[in-house]
């Protein structure tokens, strides 16, 4: 057998002089790649918000893909997609019939009662301040009045400023979203776009695998498995938890009303409790605050009953639901999560707050994997991924190397020797 070295495709043999034609073709290929990348990036930047429906379609496809794969065991892919569509349409119709109208009415009542709550709170605070001032010296009263005046002025200025900013933000968002017909048409094509994306997901891995260089295929798929394991399980688990917590809160608040504890806006509070599950660590606590405030109108017994109810729901979630639905996917300490929430809130708003926990876990595991691969000597991909996933991905099948004629001749014979 010859000992000739194999030259990778697209590279110049080391024992040949510089070929200017090869160099120009290589530069032209790289310029073509850079030009195509710049053109695609420029188009995505210019289209902006009109691509939002397609982004939503890709997110829905990612979330629905595990359900589609389970249904594929019993029916063709197109039938699985249509089944999910049918169930989704039924769920949307039920929501529009039984959830949206009462929720809209309760939101309208809640907003209309806000001035009355502010007036009651103002009278209560004024009464408490008056009783306190009646029992302190005159000099202390003057200092307290000055402090109260400054606090009220600051609160009014901040409230006005925040209200103006919120109104301007909502107005600009609504105008920006509905200003183009393309955006509305994009939402109309989501079902068709989602159908074709789900239909061709089985071919996508093969297309990506052929486009990747053989030296980076294993690393690419290992990093993708890390992202999919953490992000997919966490987001799907949190959405399922939010739905369960909403139902539990609705049932619990309804039972409290049956027992004589006055709690209004039950459906709205249940929806808030479900949305609060999307925010890690502090979300369930924040979602309980509106229920406690609403229960104040029914007396301290109602407040105590609501607090006990939310504590029971929280314990059931932590002890039963979370271990079975989400598990220990993130492996992040609660103290670190709270710091991440503060950073995310100051940098990216609500969306980054919701995604801060899985993004931090993904960044940690990808860093560990790349650190293992870049050490000297580097760990192979199957060892670098060990311990980062609950179930390590199966290695790619290896080709069987057929023995050569020389190896067959030199292999010792089995069995008794010939006589």
WOBEL-V710513 format. One record per backbone hydrogen bond with DSSP energy under -1.0 kcal/mol. CO is the residue of the C=O (numbers start at 1). NH is the residue of the N-H. Records with the same first field share a line. If there is no record, write none. Layout:
CO: NH  NH
//
This chain:
8: 11
13: 16
19: 23
20: 24
21: 25
22: 26
23: 27
24: 28
25: 29
26: 30
27: 31
28: 32
29: 33
30: 34
31: 35
32: 36
33: 37
34: 38
35: 39
36: 40
37: 41
38: 42
39: 43
40: 44
41: 45
42: 46
43: 47
44: 48
47: 50
48: 51
49: 52
51: 55
52: 56
53: 57
54: 58
55: 59
56: 60
57: 61
58: 62
59: 63
60: 64
61: 65
64: 68
65: 69
66: 70
67: 71
68: 72
70: 73
71: 74  75
76: 80
77: 81
78: 82
79: 83
80: 84
81: 85
82: 86
83: 87
84: 88
85: 89
86: 90
87: 91
88: 92
89: 93
90: 94
91: 95
92: 96
93: 97
94: 98
95: 99  100
99: 103
100: 104
101: 105
102: 106
103: 107
104: 108
105: 109
106: 110
107: 111
108: 112
109: 113
113: 117
114: 118
115: 119
116: 120
117: 121
118: 122
119: 123
120: 124
121: 125
122: 126
123: 127
124: 128
125: 129
126: 130
127: 131
128: 132
129: 133
130: 134
132: 135
133: 136
137: 141
138: 142
139: 143
140: 144
141: 145
142: 146
143: 147
144: 148
145: 149
146: 150
147: 151
148: 152
149: 153
150: 154
151: 155
152: 156
153: 157
154: 158
155: 159
156: 160
157: 161
158: 162
159: 163
160: 164
161: 165
162: 166
163: 167
164: 168
165: 169
166: 170
167: 171
168: 172
169: 173
170: 174
171: 175
172: 176
173: 177
174: 178
180: 184
181: 185
182: 186
183: 187
184: 188
185: 189
189: 193
190: 194
191: 195
192: 196
193: 197
194: 198
195: 199
196: 200
200: 204
203: 207
204: 208
205: 209
206: 210
207: 211
208: 212
213: 216
216: 220
217: 221
218: 222
219: 223
220: 224
221: 225
222: 226
223: 227
224: 228
225: 229
226: 230
227: 231
228: 232
230: 234
231: 235
232: 236
233: 237
234: 238
235: 239
236: 240
237: 241
238: 242
239: 243
240: 244
241: 245
242: 246
243: 247
244: 248
245: 249
246: 250
247: 251
248: 252
249: 253
250: 254
251: 255
252: 256
253: 257
254: 258
255: 259
256: 261
257: 260
265: 269
266: 270
267: 271
268: 272
269: 273
270: 274
271: 275
272: 276
275: 278
276: 279
280: 282
282: 286
283: 287
288: 292
289: 293
290: 294
291: 295
294: 297
295: 298
296: 299
299: 303
300: 304
301: 305
302: 306
303: 307
304: 308
305: 309
306: 310
307: 311
308: 312
309: 313
310: 314
311: 315
312: 316
313: 317
314: 318
315: 319
316: 320  321
317: 322
321: 325
322: 326  327
333: 337
334: 338
335: 339
336: 340
337: 341
338: 342
339: 343
340: 344
341: 345
342: 346
343: 347
344: 348
349: 353
350: 354
351: 355
352: 356
355: 359
356: 360
357: 361
358: 362
359: 363
360: 364
361: 365
362: 366
363: 367
364: 368
365: 369
366: 370
367: 371
368: 372
369: 373
370: 374
372: 379
380: 383  384
381: 385
385: 388
404: 408
405: 409
406: 410
//
